Amino acid sequence: MTRFAPRILSVFVATLFSLGTASAREDVRAGDVVVVPLRGEINSTLSVFLRRAEKTAESNGARAIIFDMDTYGGGLEAAEEITGILNHATIPTYTYINSNAGSAGALIALATRHIYMAPVSAIGAAAPIASTGQDLSETLKEKTISYWSALIRGTALRNGHNPDVGEAFMNKEKEVKIGNKVVHPKGSLLTLNAQEATEKFNGKPLLADGIAESVPDLMQKAGLRGEVVQFNPSGFEQLAFWLTKLAPLLLLGGIMGAYLEFKIPGFGIAGIVSAICFALFFLGHYFAGLAGWETVALFVLGFVLVLVEVLFFGHSTIVVGVVGVLLMLASLLWAMIDRYPGQGIFPSGGMLKVPVTNLFITLIAAAALIALLARFLPQTSIYRRFILSTVNPPGPSLGEPVRAFVPAVPLAPGMLGRSLTILRPSGKAQFEDRVVDVVTEGEFIAPETPVAVIATDGMRVVVRGVVA
């Protein structure tokens, strides 16, 4: 590694994690009431923030979560992800509709246990439309409404809301009828103001538990006690969204950088790229509420075991190295699993589907690229230049006789010699009085080990170890 590489790397990683820790740390204690703003467009970045908020509140024993909502809606995919997050909640959840809960916002409100509304506010009108703002085609619209109607009914039932009301937000052909009274006829999408949503039928409100002037007023009417903690999005939420989406590419970059650093000792840049890719991978999943520091510790432990295998055992045993690799893979998989407080130790098949797929695709791509590099990289001039600059000694000191450098020349297959440097898989070997650049077929060979030439191709000399 180059002279300043460790310093650059340590500064980069320390800066990212220190800033991230400062931004992500929330002072939530047992018994607190966490207030989470849910404003503006519903998008995937918001889902990253809400996941972190819910997990933080539950992990620290908060009494309840209140979502302070004012939105005209957004993407249905993001709304589906957010409703899935809220349906995992194990503590009471409240939505305070502070003006608007339109479209996707109405669907999210149904995923909380209790709904309160400001005196002048509205909820509903959740018809699906294209991203361009135009209506969907008849077939696509029918499929979308059918799917979302089932999802909304299930969400409403789970949280104690009237499923017909939720379905009528999206489907204009849905009639809402309580007893013999038609609350909402077919022919238009349902939208409720605060007074309509809190109207009681058979002693039960149509949708909202009550009307509140503010969040403190909601807490008083709902009987919530405890310190109010405002949970705000950090500047890293957008970064976390993109880093989690790019997780397979970051893993691929980390693996390939580590391979090149291992193959070209002293190069430095590849090692820096590898460390940065892995740091961004764990950092993104940390901000997204998917990974904790324990996953990083597991990865570091695995990396240390691999180094111990390479540097101290000299491949005489593979147990330590294999355990290290397994720990590193386990940490990468663990970091991508969306686990909530209170869930079992072993993840379900649904929780493993996306992480296992991402990791499998990454490993296959890395194996293919490594095979190509192992075949063609030793033949490139840039590779030989780095090998010569890192393996050769800097030069003779004053008073030492100067020995002419003998370039690598084709040697006859079967010729015996010895390795002068560690071959991983390239380095230097001596045959009689000649020192040449050699490469193995992938095996690592320790210094001062007998080797034999098995093939030559121009300046490329391929060797393998010989059992003494």
Secondary structure, DSSP 8 states (H G I E B T S, - for coil): --TTHHHHHHHHHHHHHHHHHHHH-----TT-EEEEEEES-B-HHHHHHHHHHHHHHHHTT-SEEEEEEEE--B-HHHHHHHHHHHTT--S-EEEEEEEEEETHHHHHHHTSSEEEE-SS-EEE------TTS----HHHHHHHHHHHHHHHHHHHHHTT--HHHHHHHH-TT--EEETTEEEE-TTS--EEEHHHHT-EETTEESS-SEE-SSHHHHHHHHT--S-EEE----TTHHHHHHHHHTHHHHHHHHHHHHHHHHHSTT--HHHHHHHHHHHHHHHHHHHTTS--HHHHHHHHHHHHHHHHIIIIITTS--HHHHHHHHHHHHHHHHHH----TT--SS--HHHHHHHHHHHHHHHHHHHHHHHHHHHHGGGSHHHHHHHHHHHS-S---TTS------------TT-EEEESS-BSSEEEEEETTEEEEEE-SS--B-TT-EEEEEEEETTEEEEEE---
